[in-house]
């Protein structure tokens, strides 16, 4: 699921070139891909932010594997910045950067089939925060 940057000059995608899934970017004109994440946990690329940063979720810094958290990282920034929500995945930030919409818990298709408890991801309420917080 690749994503075009807001200016259309860069494509971000998840690749498995060096042993695990990491986020890479590549110019639309062509050239080598640049690795953007470097930890052993996998990431889920969500989208680009309005100001040209990558928005992704990862469980790299969480206590449990099912506790994905949302991060943003600029193309020239050395480290990602965790967003001010405890858990989240499938995030998107609106065009002027005032709201973040996200799913608090991802769906685990193996062991939680027909689960309807408090961590079910199909909860009818919407989670939104002001970005950046």
C-alpha positions as CSV (number, residue, x, y, z in Angstrom):
1,X,0.0,0.0,0.0
2,X,2.3,2.8,-1.2
3,X,1.5,6.4,-0.5
4,X,2.3,9.6,-2.5
5,X,3.7,12.5,-0.6
6,X,1.5,15.7,-0.6
7,X,3.7,17.4,-3.2
8,X,3.8,14.2,-5.4
9,X,7.6,14.0,-5.5
10,X,8.1,11.0,-3.1
11,X,6.5,7.6,-2.6
12,X,6.5,5.9,0.8
13,X,6.1,2.1,1.1
14,X,6.8,-0.8,3.4
15,X,9.5,-3.1,2.1
16,X,11.3,-6.2,3.3
17,X,14.8,-5.7,2.0
18,X,17.0,-6.1,5.1
19,X,15.4,-8.9,7.1
20,X,12.2,-7.2,8.4
21,X,9.5,-4.8,7.3
22,X,10.6,-1.2,7.3
23,X,9.3,2.0,5.7
24,X,11.2,3.2,2.7
25,X,10.8,6.3,0.4
26,X,11.7,6.6,-3.2
27,X,11.6,9.7,-5.5
28,X,8.9,9.6,-8.2
29,X,11.6,10.3,-10.8
30,X,13.4,7.1,-9.8
31,X,16.6,6.4,-7.9
32,X,17.5,4.3,-4.8
33,X,15.0,3.7,-2.0
34,X,15.9,5.3,1.4
35,X,15.2,3.3,4.5
36,X,13.3,5.4,7.1
37,X,12.8,3.0,10.0
38,X,15.5,0.8,11.7
39,X,14.1,-1.2,14.5
40,X,13.2,-5.0,14.4
41,X,9.5,-4.5,14.7
42,X,7.3,-4.1,11.7
43,X,5.5,-0.9,10.8
44,X,2.2,-0.1,9.1
45,X,2.4,2.9,6.9
46,X,-0.8,4.9,7.4
47,X,-0.3,8.1,5.3
48,X,1.6,11.4,4.9
49,X,0.9,14.3,7.2
50,X,-0.1,17.7,5.8
51,X,3.4,18.9,6.4
52,X,5.2,16.1,4.6
53,X,6.0,13.7,7.4
54,X,5.3,10.0,7.5
55,X,2.5,8.8,9.7
56,X,2.8,5.1,10.7
57,X,2.0,2.7,13.5
58,X,4.3,0.2,15.1
59,X,4.5,-1.9,18.3
60,X,8.3,-1.4,18.6
61,X,8.1,0.5,21.8
62,X,5.0,-1.0,23.3
63,X,4.8,-3.5,26.1
64,X,2.8,-6.1,24.1
65,X,2.8,-7.0,20.4
66,X,-0.8,-6.1,20.0
67,X,-0.4,-2.5,21.4
68,X,0.5,-0.6,18.2
69,X,1.3,3.1,18.7
70,X,1.2,6.0,16.2
71,X,4.4,7.9,15.1
72,X,5.4,10.6,12.7
73,X,8.8,11.1,11.2
74,X,10.1,13.7,8.8
75,X,12.3,12.7,5.9
76,X,15.3,14.5,7.4
77,X,14.6,13.8,11.0
78,X,16.7,11.1,12.8
79,X,14.1,9.8,15.1
80,X,10.3,9.3,15.1
81,X,8.0,11.3,17.3
82,X,5.2,9.3,19.2
83,X,1.8,10.9,19.0
84,X,-0.1,11.7,22.2
85,X,-2.5,8.7,22.0
86,X,-1.9,5.6,24.1
87,X,-2.6,3.1,21.3
88,X,-3.5,3.5,17.6
89,X,-3.2,2.3,14.1
90,X,-4.7,3.1,10.7
91,X,-4.3,6.8,11.3
92,X,-5.0,9.8,9.1
93,X,-4.5,13.5,9.6
94,X,-6.8,16.0,7.9
95,X,-5.5,18.5,5.3
96,X,-4.8,21.4,7.6
97,X,-3.4,19.3,10.5
98,X,-6.1,20.0,13.0
99,X,-7.4,16.5,13.6
100,X,-6.1,12.9,13.8
101,X,-8.5,10.1,13.1
102,X,-7.3,6.6,14.1
103,X,-8.4,3.1,15.2
104,X,-7.5,2.6,18.8
105,X,-6.9,-1.2,18.5
106,X,-6.0,-3.1,15.4
107,X,-7.9,-6.3,14.5
108,X,-6.2,-9.6,15.2
109,X,-7.7,-12.1,12.8
110,X,-6.2,-15.3,14.4
111,X,-7.2,-15.6,18.0
112,X,-9.8,-12.9,18.5
113,X,-12.3,-14.1,16.0
114,X,-15.8,-13.0,17.0
115,X,-14.4,-11.1,20.0
116,X,-16.8,-8.4,21.2
117,X,-15.0,-7.1,24.3
118,X,-13.4,-3.8,25.1
119,X,-10.5,-4.1,22.6
120,X,-12.8,-4.8,19.6
121,X,-11.8,-2.4,16.8
122,X,-15.3,-2.0,15.3
123,X,-16.5,0.2,18.2
124,X,-19.0,2.8,16.8
125,X,-17.3,5.8,18.6
126,X,-14.7,7.8,16.7
127,X,-11.4,8.6,18.2
128,X,-10.0,12.0,17.2
129,X,-7.3,14.3,18.7
130,X,-5.8,17.6,17.7
131,X,-2.5,17.2,16.0
132,X,0.2,17.8,17.1
133,X,-0.4,17.1,20.8
